[in-house]
Amino acid sequence: MLAFETWDVFTESPFAGNPLAIVRGADALSVAQMQTLAREFNLSETLFVMAPRDPARTARVRIFFPTAEIPFAGHPTLGCAIALSGLAAPGPDAEVTLVLEEEAGLVPVCVRRRANRVEGTFAAPVLPFAAPGRADPALTAAALGVATLGTVGHPAPSLWQGGPAFLYVPLPDLATLAAAGPVQPHWSRLMHEAGVDSAWCYTRTAQGYRARMFSPTAGIPEDPATGSASAIFAAELMARGLLGAGETRIAIAQGIEMGRPSTIGLTAVVENGALAAVRVTGSAVPIAQGRIAVPQVAG
């Protein structure tokens, strides 16, 4: 039997944010066994913890959708780091930096406990850049069942990547965002033409941005909080001339329409007119723990 735990990430409240399953002691598991367990948990992501290749680092981890492995994801990275830090329990103020070996590369995560509030910050392992593909605005609107696209500073859909790739769809207001959702057969055609399987829809608010993320072909009808998409969003902000020199902090709310409100902190760093670093900040709370059988599958 394998030890596992679940955490809610990008929230300070239980039963909000994005659920994550963490399976410890996964060194002997095959890819097929990990995929079977991820399908069993059926959360947006399941993370497997193994001994690091380099003992100077904290752990090696692998991350799976219910349908496939992915090289990097934000909420598993944060949730795992906070779980491994030991700082989620009440105690004096403390800070520790962990280094996770992910398939996308090394990801340092700084975890801080201040007045028993715990949060982590990671730097995106890959600076985001433009993704290939195309997203026709009319098809995009039809695929989401909305009449109008665009929001302040963001006139049209765009494609960006930084490990995973996403279609970024600006919407004019909260009502349009709330009404959006995949509509077939337009959705499948849009994903094929764009060369992605996920769309991150967003609109401007007085506090920052509010978003929804749809990825039904990856087994995620809707994601309550998408740290990787939030990090990559920095490239869209840069391309639209919405980032000044130095640090810009942006608040992103996600999961509201699902009843799982999430709070994601994005920090974009611009140096010499170019995006130099992207950081994502969020909290996590423990929810459950237990043991799960090792799947008897080949491969």
Secondary structure, 3 states (H helix, E strand, C coil): CEEEEEEEECCCCCCCCEEEEEECCCCCCCHHHHHHHHHHHCCCCEEEEECCCCCCCCEEEEEECCCCEECCCHHHHHHHHHHHHCCCCCCCCEEEEEEEEECCEEEEEEEEEECCEEEEEEECCCCCEECCCCCCHHHHHHHHCCCCCCECCECCCEEEECCCEEEEEECCCHHHHHHCCCCCCHHHHHHHHHCCCCEEEEEECCCEEEEEEEEHHHCEEEECCCHHHHHHHHHHHHHCCCCCCEEEEEEEEECHHHCCCEEEEEEEEEECCEEEEEEEEECEEEEEEEEECCCCCCC
